[in-house]
Amino acid sequence: MSLSAKIPEGPLAEKWSKHKFDLKLVNPANKRKYDIIVVGTGLAGASAAASLAELGYNVKAFCFQDSPRRAHSIAAQGGINAAKNYQNDGDSVYRLFYDTIKGGDYRAREANVYRLAEVSVNIIDQCVAQGVPFAREYGGLLDNRSFGGAQVSRTFYARGQTGQQLLLGAYSALNRQIHHGKVKMYTRTEMLDVVVVDGKAQGIITRSLTTGEIDTHTGHAVLLCTGGYGNVFYLSTNAAGSNVTAAWRAHKRGAFFANPCYTQIHPTCIPVTGDHQSKLTLMSESLRNDGRVWAPKTHAIAEQLRKGAIKAAQVGEADRDYFLERKYPSFGNLVPRDVASRNAKEMVDDGRGVGGSGVAVFLDFADAIARLGKDAVAAKYGNLFDMYYQITDEDPYSQPMRIYPAVHYTMGGLWVDYNLSTNVPGLYALGECNFSDHGANRLGASALMQGLSDGYFVIPYTLGDYLATIGPKPVDVNHPAFAQTKKDVTDYIAKLLTLRGTKTVNEYHRELGLIMWEYCGMARTAEGLTKAKGLIHALRADFWKNAIVLGDNEEVNASLEKAGRVADFLELGELMVDDALMRNESCGGHFRLESQTPEGEALRDDEHFAFVAAWEYTGDNQPEKLNKEALEFEYVHLTQRNYK
Ligand SMILES: Cc1cc2nc3c(=O)[nH]c(=O)nc-3n(C[C@H](O)[C@H](O)[C@H](O)COP(=O)(O)OP(=O)(O)OC[C@H]3O[C@@H](n4cnc5c(N)ncnc54)[C@H](O)[C@@H]3O)c2cc1C
C-alpha cells in the first residue's frame, strides 16, 4: 500500500500556514451536527476535546481513570520546550526544529517537526492564559532551563510538576466544556475496539470498568490520545495503568503501527532494587542542568563504594570520571538521553557501577550547592529531592543521587500523516500514541509540547477538513459493523475469563518485560532479537493455556482488565522485536551492537534505512507486512550526530 504523508508543498516555513488556508472549513452552524469521539484525556486528549468542543463540535471523551486529572501526563516533571527565545541566547523556531530532527537521529519528518517548533510558542501563551503557574524570574518574566540536546535554555517549567500544572490547565478547559454540555465525559470506561464502517472509523466499543457493561458509541471521527506503551517492559517510569490496548486494537482493525522498536530509555531514574517493584521513578532531566554525572575512575574505588566501605563524598576529584563532560565537552551533562543512557551502561558494564547492586552511576549536586547554596537548589528541584529521599532514604543534598537508565517513553506509535490521520480515514492519533515527531530519540521536554500542539493547535484545523468532506449525515448505528465489533469484544472477554490456569497475568507481564529489557532494551543484536522472538512467542502461547483470570465481567475486575492489556503487550512485544531485527542500523535509542562508530556511537545506515517502518496487521499469528514511508530531508543535512 502506498503511504502518503500528505505533506503540503512549498517552503518549510510556509507549509503549515498555507495548509491551514487550504483545508476545508465546517461552518459554525454545521459543527454541532458532528459527534467526535476522543479516547484519552491526558494532555493530548484533554486539549483536543476542549478545543473541539469550544469550536462547537459534540465531543464524547473517555478515560479509564476516575478523572482526567489522573492521566499519566500528570507525572511529567521537568518542563515543556518552546522557541520563545526569552533568554536571548540564540534560540529560534528553526533551531528548535533542527535540534529535534538531529536529536531524533534523522528519523522524523521535517515538515511535522517544523510545525511543532512553530506552534510551540503559541502553547506557552495558551497555557499562561489558562493560569498555568510557570516558574518566573525575579522580574516577572517566565523562566527557562536547559534540557538535553540543546545549547539554549528553552524549557518552561513549574518546579518539578510541569505536567500536573499543564494538565490542570487543560482539564479546566475540558471541564468548562463539560459544564456547557459540549463534552460528555465517560470516566472508568475502557475502549476495547474501533468500529470501522465501509473503511471509515465511526465508533468505538467500550467496557465500563465499574459494571462490566459493553457499550457502543458512534462518532464521525475517532481520536486516539491514549499515551505510550513503555509498560511493555513491565518496569518503566510510566504510570502503572499506561497500556497499548487502544492503539493495538486499532492496529488490528487496519491502522499501521510505526517504528514500534523506537523506545526511549531515560538516563536518570532511581535504580531497580530487586524483583519486588512494579514501577520505576524518574529523576527529571532538569536535574542535569546542575547535577554532574560521574563514576569512579577505578574498579577498586567502585568496589569500595559498592560494599559501603566509603561514601561518594569521600572520593576525591582526581578519582572521579565525569564521563559525559569528558567525552562530550560541548554538551556535557546535557547530551541527549540516548547518549547519556548508553554511557551510563558502559560504565556499569566496565565494572565501575556503584550502589549495592553495582548498576548505577552518580548524579552529584555538591558543586551546585557550593555555587548557588542549598536553598537555591531546593527552590529549583526541591520536590524531586524529596521524592528521591522518600524512596531511597538517602539525602541527595549531602550524597549524590544514584541513577540508572530506565524505560520512559515510546517514540513509535500509530502511523499518522501530516493531518494526524492514521491510514484508516476518520481515525486520528495524537500525543504519545502516534509516532510523529521524535524520530528515534525524543528530546527532553518535547513530549508535552507535542501533545499540546496536536490537541490545541493541529487537530482543530485538520479534523475539520475531513468532516467537511464526509458531511454531517448521522452515523448509522444499525450498520452490521457495530453489532459484529461488539460481539467480537464480548467473545474476547469471555475467552479471557475461561483462563483458569495457575500463573497470574502479572507474572506473564513481568516475564515479558525481562525479555524485552534483555534483548530489545539499550543494546540489541540480531542474535538476541531472534532469541527474544522465540521466547515471546512461547510465552504468548503459554499465556493462553496457563494464565489465571479471576472473577466475572459484571463487576470491578482488575484481573480481567490487566489480562486484556497483557495479551496485547505480548503481541506488541513480538512486533517490536521484528521491527528492531529488520532495522539493521543504529539510530537514537535503537542501538544495534552490530552498527556502531569506532567511538561506540550509534551508526546509521541512511542508504537503506531512512524510512518510517509502518507495519500492517495481516491476521492472527501471521507475519506483519512492512510498508515504508521514505524520509526526505530538504533542509537538514544528514550527518553523524556529534555532541562533542
Ligand atoms: C515520569 C515522567 C516524567 C515526564 N516528564 C516529562 C517532561 O517533563 N516533559 C515532557 O515533555 N515529557 C515528559 N514526559 C512524557 C510525557 O509525560 C508523556 O509523553 C505525555 O504526558 C503523554 O501524554 P498523552 O496525552 O499522549 O497520554 P497520557 O497522559 O498517557 O494519557 C493517556 C490517556 O488515555 C486514556 N486511555 C488509554 N487507553 C485507554 C483506553 N483503552 N480506553 C480509554 N481510555 C484510555 C487514559 O485514561 C489517559 O486519559 C514524562 C514522562 C514520565 C513517565
The ligand as an SDF file (V2000), in Angstrom:
LIG
                    3D

 53 58  0  0  0  0  0  0  0  0999 V2000
    7.7990   10.3000   34.9520 C   0  0  0  0  0  0  0  0  0  0  0  0
    7.6520   11.0180   33.6400 C   0  0  0  0  0  0  0  0  0  0  0  0
    8.0220   12.3430   33.5270 C   0  0  0  0  0  0  0  0  0  0  0  0
    7.9040   13.0080   32.3200 C   0  0  0  0  0  0  0  0  0  0  0  0
    8.2860   14.3070   32.2430 N   0  0  0  0  0  0  0  0  0  0  0  0
    8.1590   14.9630   31.0580 C   0  0  0  0  0  0  0  0  0  0  0  0
    8.5410   16.3340   30.9570 C   0  0  0  0  0  0  0  0  0  0  0  0
    8.9900   16.9520   31.9080 O   0  0  0  0  0  0  0  0  0  0  0  0
    8.3920   16.9340   29.7470 N   0  0  0  0  0  0  0  0  0  0  0  0
    7.9050   16.2880   28.6560 C   0  0  0  0  0  0  0  0  0  0  0  0
    7.7820   16.8880   27.5980 O   0  0  0  0  0  0  0  0  0  0  0  0
    7.5000   14.9910   28.7530 N   0  0  0  0  0  0  0  0  0  0  0  0
    7.6180   14.3210   29.9160 C   0  0  0  0  0  0  0  0  0  0  0  0
    7.2260   13.0160   29.9960 N   0  0  0  0  0  0  0  0  0  0  0  0
    6.4900   12.4100   28.8720 C   0  0  0  0  0  0  0  0  0  0  0  0
    5.0370   12.8830   28.8970 C   0  0  0  0  0  0  0  0  0  0  0  0
    4.5780   12.9380   30.2250 O   0  0  0  0  0  0  0  0  0  0  0  0
    4.0890   11.9880   28.1090 C   0  0  0  0  0  0  0  0  0  0  0  0
    4.6390   11.6550   26.8740 O   0  0  0  0  0  0  0  0  0  0  0  0
    2.7640   12.6970   27.8770 C   0  0  0  0  0  0  0  0  0  0  0  0
    2.2510   13.1960   29.0900 O   0  0  0  0  0  0  0  0  0  0  0  0
    1.7560   11.7780   27.2200 C   0  0  0  0  0  0  0  0  0  0  0  0
    0.5290   12.4660   27.1270 O   0  0  0  0  0  0  0  0  0  0  0  0
   -0.6920   11.8290   26.3440 P   0  0  0  0  0  0  0  0  0  0  0  0
   -1.8160   12.7960   26.4710 O   0  0  0  0  0  0  0  0  0  0  0  0
   -0.2440   11.4570   24.9830 O   0  0  0  0  0  0  0  0  0  0  0  0
   -1.0230   10.4690   27.1040 O   0  0  0  0  0  0  0  0  0  0  0  0
   -1.3720   10.1510   28.6460 P   0  0  0  0  0  0  0  0  0  0  0  0
   -1.1350   11.2830   29.5480 O   0  0  0  0  0  0  0  0  0  0  0  0
   -0.6940    8.8650   28.9240 O   0  0  0  0  0  0  0  0  0  0  0  0
   -2.9230    9.9300   28.6300 O   0  0  0  0  0  0  0  0  0  0  0  0
   -3.4890    8.7700   28.1010 C   0  0  0  0  0  0  0  0  0  0  0  0
   -4.9830    8.8570   28.2740 C   0  0  0  0  0  0  0  0  0  0  0  0
   -5.5840    7.7980   27.5350 O   0  0  0  0  0  0  0  0  0  0  0  0
   -6.5140    7.1160   28.3280 C   0  0  0  0  0  0  0  0  0  0  0  0
   -6.5890    5.7510   27.8070 N   0  0  0  0  0  0  0  0  0  0  0  0
   -5.5680    4.9330   27.4380 C   0  0  0  0  0  0  0  0  0  0  0  0
   -6.0530    3.7840   26.9550 N   0  0  0  0  0  0  0  0  0  0  0  0
   -7.4010    3.8760   27.0080 C   0  0  0  0  0  0  0  0  0  0  0  0
   -8.4510    3.0070   26.6540 C   0  0  0  0  0  0  0  0  0  0  0  0
   -8.2280    1.8140   26.1140 N   0  0  0  0  0  0  0  0  0  0  0  0
   -9.7150    3.4120   26.8860 N   0  0  0  0  0  0  0  0  0  0  0  0
   -9.9730    4.6330   27.4360 C   0  0  0  0  0  0  0  0  0  0  0  0
   -9.0140    5.4950   27.7650 N   0  0  0  0  0  0  0  0  0  0  0  0
   -7.7410    5.1200   27.5550 C   0  0  0  0  0  0  0  0  0  0  0  0
   -6.0210    7.2610   29.7310 C   0  0  0  0  0  0  0  0  0  0  0  0
   -7.0840    7.0920   30.6180 O   0  0  0  0  0  0  0  0  0  0  0  0
   -5.4870    8.7050   29.6930 C   0  0  0  0  0  0  0  0  0  0  0  0
   -6.5510    9.5900   29.8910 O   0  0  0  0  0  0  0  0  0  0  0  0
    7.3920   12.3320   31.2010 C   0  0  0  0  0  0  0  0  0  0  0  0
    7.0190   11.0030   31.3040 C   0  0  0  0  0  0  0  0  0  0  0  0
    7.1880   10.3330   32.5060 C   0  0  0  0  0  0  0  0  0  0  0  0
    6.8750    8.8860   32.5570 C   0  0  0  0  0  0  0  0  0  0  0  0
  1  2  1  0
  2  3  1  0
  2 52  2  0
  3  4  2  0
  4  5  1  0
  4 50  1  0
  5  6  2  0
  6  7  1  0
  6 13  1  0
  7  8  2  0
  7  9  1  0
  9 10  1  0
 10 11  2  0
 10 12  1  0
 12 13  2  0
 13 14  1  0
 14 15  1  0
 14 50  1  0
 15 16  1  0
 16 17  1  0
 16 18  1  0
 18 19  1  0
 18 20  1  0
 20 21  1  0
 20 22  1  0
 22 23  1  0
 23 24  1  0
 24 25  2  0
 24 26  1  0
 24 27  1  0
 27 28  1  0
 28 29  2  0
 28 30  1  0
 28 31  1  0
 31 32  1  0
 32 33  1  0
 33 34  1  0
 33 48  1  0
 34 35  1  0
 35 36  1  0
 35 46  1  0
 36 37  1  0
 36 45  1  0
 37 38  2  0
 38 39  1  0
 39 40  1  0
 39 45  2  0
 40 41  1  0
 40 42  2  0
 42 43  1  0
 43 44  2  0
 44 45  1  0
 46 47  1  0
 46 48  1  0
 48 49  1  0
 50 51  2  0
 51 52  1  0
 52 53  1  0
M  END
$$$$
